[in-house]
Amino acid sequence: MTDKQRVQQDYPPNYQPYEDEINLIDYFRVLWKWKWLIVAGTLICAIIAAVYSLQLPRIYEVSAMIEAGVKDGGGFTYIDSAANISAKINGAAYNERIKDTLHTGVSFKSAVVKKTSLINVTSQWEERNTDLGVKVTRQLIHLIVGEFETILNQKNEYYSEQISAVRNETINAKSRKNQQQADLASVKQRKTHLLRTIDDVRETSKRIVQQRDLLLRNKTAANDIELLLYFTTVQLNVTYFNQLGHELYGLNLKEEALKARIAEFPQKMTGLEARINTLNRQKSLISNIQIINEPKASAAPVKPKVKQIVLLAGVVALFMFVFLAFFIEYIRNASKEK
């Protein structure tokens, strides 16, 4: 069996294997045939794109970076989140006020730096207007700062009130300590007096009991009344002695309580001083929107991107002229078949 017969066996009847198939080499032949058209056309389009892009006005970018929060308590308490401030800038919330002040239109773009509270603000200006762009960006920052001025004043007032309240508490604590020390001295003085009185009552009771016992040993009808008086006096002294003992017990409790309160005073004063220091530190850390990078224009233009334009034009032209080459070849072949 010949090669031709074997090939015909592999295909259905009446199938012409070499007539309808286009070999890959045919594509290369077409491309090689029209190579000058493709190359020249692509180069011409790229040159036109380069000339056009070079005629476009140079656009520079004015950028600034701000921080969205106020430092508060050693960390950050945000006046507003960086995302919200950025959204307001992108939503043109400040543009009309800037236009009314500086009489110029503006379009800002802002983005939050990932995992920070930093906001990058940009706008694009022609080369001759970069100074105006810097001025406009400064005005934007001024408006944002002014927007939170009231909140900052409220925070400062809050901390001032807190510091004043703690200082008043410190003054009251010192006053209470002085009063407690005076009360303690009074209690000690009263205890000393009570102890002397108790000793006097004890001695008096002892003498009365001795005299009563003497009368009892020499008891007569004449001294019954005297004995009764002695018994009554002894009973009164016992009652008075008990009263003095109860009062002394109460004074001892009061003395211990006063001593405990006075002993707590240094620790309490230390705590109050620590609170004042903390509040003063927190107040000193309060600040408005921070300008991390002042507004400035880029060193090189950001538009037009000549290389990108030329490359894109060249790629599009290449595909277009390759398609044109195959289209012309198809038309020619079709004409020949007729």
C-alpha positions in Angstrom: 0.0 0.0 0.0 1.4 3.4 -1.0 1.6 6.4 1.3 -1.2 8.2 -0.5 -3.5 5.1 -0.1 -2.7 4.9 3.7 -3.5 8.7 4.1 -6.8 8.3 2.3 -7.6 5.3 4.5 -7.3 7.5 7.6 -9.9 10.1 6.4 -13.6 9.7 5.4 -14.5 9.1 1.7 -14.3 12.1 -0.7 -12.1 13.9 1.9 -9.3 16.0 0.4 -6.7 16.2 3.2 -4.3 18.6 1.7 -6.7 21.0 0.0 -8.7 22.3 3.0 -6.0 22.2 5.6 -3.8 25.3 6.1 -0.3 24.5 7.2 1.4 26.5 9.9 4.1 27.4 7.4 1.5 29.2 5.4 1.0 31.7 8.2 4.7 32.4 8.4 4.8 32.8 4.6 2.1 35.4 4.8 3.8 37.3 7.6 7.1 37.2 5.8 5.5 38.4 2.6 3.9 41.4 4.3 6.7 42.0 6.8 7.5 45.5 5.6 3.8 46.5 5.8 3.6 45.2 9.3 6.9 46.7 10.5 6.5 50.0 8.8 2.8 50.4 9.8 3.7 49.6 13.4 6.6 52.0 13.5 4.6 54.8 11.9 1.8 54.3 14.5 4.3 54.3 17.3 6.0 57.4 16.0 2.6 59.2 15.6 1.7 58.1 19.2 5.1 59.5 20.5 4.7 62.8 18.6 1.1 63.1 19.9 2.0 62.3 23.5 4.9 64.8 23.4 2.4 67.5 22.4 0.2 66.8 25.4 0.6 69.2 28.4 2.8 68.0 31.2 0.8 67.0 34.3 2.4 67.1 37.8 1.1 65.5 40.9 0.8 67.6 44.1 0.7 65.3 47.2 0.6 65.6 51.0 0.3 63.1 53.8 -1.7 63.7 57.0 -2.4 61.7 60.1 -6.1 61.3 61.0 -6.0 60.9 64.8 -5.3 62.8 68.0 -2.9 61.2 70.4 -4.8 60.6 73.6 -3.9 58.6 76.7 -0.6 57.3 75.2 -2.3 55.7 72.2 -4.6 57.0 69.6 -8.2 58.2 69.9 -9.4 59.2 66.5 -11.3 62.4 65.9 -12.7 60.5 62.9 -11.4 57.4 61.3 -8.8 57.7 58.5 -11.2 55.9 56.1 -14.0 58.4 56.8 -11.8 61.4 56.3 -10.4 59.9 53.1 -14.0 59.1 51.9 -15.0 62.8 52.5 -12.0 64.0 50.5 -12.8 61.7 47.6 -16.4 62.7 47.8 -15.6 66.3 47.2 -16.8 67.4 50.6 -14.4 70.3 50.7 -14.1 71.2 47.1 -16.9 73.9 47.0 -15.4 75.7 50.0 -12.0 75.7 48.4 -13.5 77.0 45.1 -15.3 79.8 47.0 -12.0 80.8 48.8 -9.4 80.4 46.0 -11.8 80.6 43.0 -10.5 77.5 41.3 -11.8 74.0 40.6 -10.0 71.0 42.1 -10.3 67.3 42.2 -8.6 65.4 45.0 -7.8 61.7 45.4 -6.9 60.2 48.8 -6.0 56.8 50.1 -5.3 55.4 53.5 -1.9 53.9 53.9 -2.4 50.2 54.8 -2.4 49.4 58.5 -1.9 53.0 59.6 -3.9 56.2 60.2 -2.0 58.0 57.5 -3.9 59.6 54.6 -2.2 60.3 51.3 -3.9 63.2 49.4 -3.0 63.9 45.7 -4.2 66.2 42.9 -2.9 66.7 39.4 -2.0 70.1 37.9 -0.4 71.4 34.7 3.2 72.5 35.0 2.3 76.2 35.2 -0.2 75.6 38.0 1.8 73.5 40.4 2.2 76.4 42.9 -1.6 76.8 42.9 -1.9 73.1 43.5 0.3 73.3 46.6 -1.8 76.3 47.8 -5.1 74.4 47.2 -3.8 71.4 49.1 -2.8 73.5 52.0 -6.3 75.0 52.0 -7.8 71.5 52.1 -5.7 70.6 55.2 -6.7 73.9 56.8 -10.4 73.1 56.3 -10.0 69.6 57.8 -8.1 70.9 60.8 -10.7 73.6 61.4 -13.5 71.1 61.2 -12.2 69.3 64.3 -11.2 72.4 66.3 -14.4 72.3 68.3 -13.8 68.6 69.2 -10.3 69.4 70.3 -11.5 72.3 72.5 -14.0 70.0 74.1 -11.3 67.4 74.8 -9.0 70.0 76.4 -11.9 71.3 78.5 -12.7 67.8 79.6 -9.2 67.1 80.8 -9.0 70.5 82.5 -12.2 69.7 84.4 -10.9 66.3 85.4 -7.6 67.7 86.6 -9.4 70.4 88.6 -11.7 67.8 90.2 -8.8 65.6 91.2 -6.9 68.6 92.7 -10.1 69.5 94.7 -10.2 66.0 95.9 -6.6 66.3 97.0 -7.3 69.5 98.9 -10.4 67.8 100.5 -8.3 64.7 101.4 -5.6 66.9 103.1 -8.4 68.8 105.0 -9.9 65.5 106.1 -6.5 64.3 107.2 -6.0 67.4 109.3 -9.5 67.0 110.8 -8.8 63.3 111.5 -5.6 64.2 113.2 -7.4 66.8 115.3 -10.1 64.3 116.2 -7.4 61.7 117.1 -5.7 64.2 119.4 -9.1 65.0 121.0 -9.8 61.3 121.5 -6.4 60.7 123.1 -7.0 63.6 125.4 -10.4 62.4 126.3 -9.0 58.9 126.9 -6.4 60.3 129.3 -9.0 62.1 131.2 -11.2 59.0 131.3 -8.4 56.9 132.6 -7.7 59.4 135.4 -11.4 59.5 136.2 -11.6 55.7 136.2 -8.6 55.5 138.5 -10.3 58.2 140.8 -13.6 56.3 140.8 -11.8 53.0 141.5 -9.9 54.6 144.5 -13.0 56.2 145.8 -15.0 53.0 145.5 -12.2 51.2 147.3 -12.2 53.6 150.3 -16.1 53.5 150.5 -16.0 49.7 150.4 -13.4 49.7 153.2 -15.5 52.1 155.3 -18.7 50.1 154.6 -16.9 46.9 155.6 -15.7 48.6 158.8 -19.3 49.7 159.6 -20.6 46.2 158.9 -18.1 44.8 161.5 -19.3 47.3 164.0 -22.9 47.3 163.0 -25.3 49.2 165.3 -28.8 50.4 164.9 -27.5 54.0 164.7 -25.4 53.4 161.6 -28.0 51.6 159.5 -28.7 54.8 157.6 -25.0 55.4 157.1 -24.6 51.8 155.7 -27.5 52.4 153.3 -25.8 55.5 152.0 -22.5 53.6 151.6 -24.3 50.8 149.6 -26.0 53.4 147.5 -22.7 55.2 146.8 -21.0 52.0 145.9 -23.8 51.1 143.5 -23.6 54.5 141.9 -19.8 54.3 141.5 -20.2 50.9 139.9 -22.7 52.2 137.4 -20.5 55.3 136.8 -17.5 53.0 136.4 -19.3 50.9 133.8 -20.4 54.1 131.9 -16.8 55.2 131.8 -15.7 51.8 130.6 -18.2 51.8 127.8 -17.1 55.3 126.8 -13.4 54.3 126.9 -14.2 51.2 124.7 -15.9 53.5 122.1 -13.0 55.9 122.2 -10.6 53.0 121.6 -12.6 52.0 118.5 -12.7 55.5 117.2 -9.0 55.9 117.8 -8.2 52.7 115.8 -10.5 53.9 113.0 -8.9 57.3 112.8 -5.4 55.8 112.8 -6.4 53.5 110.0 -7.7 56.4 107.9 -4.7 58.5 108.6 -2.4 55.6 107.6 -4.3 55.3 104.3 -3.6 58.9 103.5 -0.1 58.6 101.9 -1.3 55.9 99.6 -4.4 57.9 98.6 -2.3 61.0 98.0 0.0 58.9 95.8 -2.9 57.7 93.8 -4.4 61.2 93.4 -1.0 62.6 92.3 -0.6 59.7 89.8 -4.1 60.5 88.4 -3.2 64.2 88.0 0.1 63.2 86.2 -1.8 60.9 83.9 -4.4 63.5 83.0 -1.7 66.1 82.4 0.2 63.7 80.1 -3.0 62.9 78.2 -3.9 66.5 77.8 -0.4 67.4 76.6 -0.6 64.7 73.9 -3.8 66.1 72.4 -3.2 67.5 68.9 -5.2 68.1 65.8 -4.7 66.5 62.3 -1.0 66.1 61.9 0.8 67.1 58.7 3.3 64.3 58.0 4.4 65.5 54.6 3.8 69.1 53.5 2.2 69.6 50.1 4.7 69.5 47.2 4.7 68.9 43.5 6.3 65.8 42.0 9.8 66.2 40.5 8.8 64.6 37.2 5.4 64.7 35.4 3.0 61.9 36.0 1.2 62.5 32.6 1.5 61.9 29.8 3.2 58.5 30.1 5.0 58.6 26.8 6.6 55.1 27.0 3.3 53.5 27.9 1.4 55.3 25.2 4.0 54.4 22.5 4.1 50.8 23.7 0.4 50.4 23.7 0.1 52.1 20.2 2.8 49.8 18.9 1.1 46.6 20.2 -2.3 47.7 18.8 -0.8 48.6 15.5 1.1 45.3 15.3 -2.1 43.3 15.7 -3.9 45.6 13.4 -1.4 45.3 10.5 -1.0 41.5 11.0 -4.8 41.2 10.6 -4.6 43.5 7.6 -1.9 41.4 6.0 -4.0 38.2 6.3 -7.0 40.1 5.1 -5.2 41.3 1.9 -3.8 37.8 1.3 -7.3 36.3 1.7 -8.7 38.9 -0.8 -6.0 38.1 -3.3 -6.4 34.3 -3.0 -10.2 34.7 -3.4 -9.7 36.8 -6.5 -7.4 34.2 -8.1 -9.9 31.4 -7.5 -12.4 33.3 -9.5 
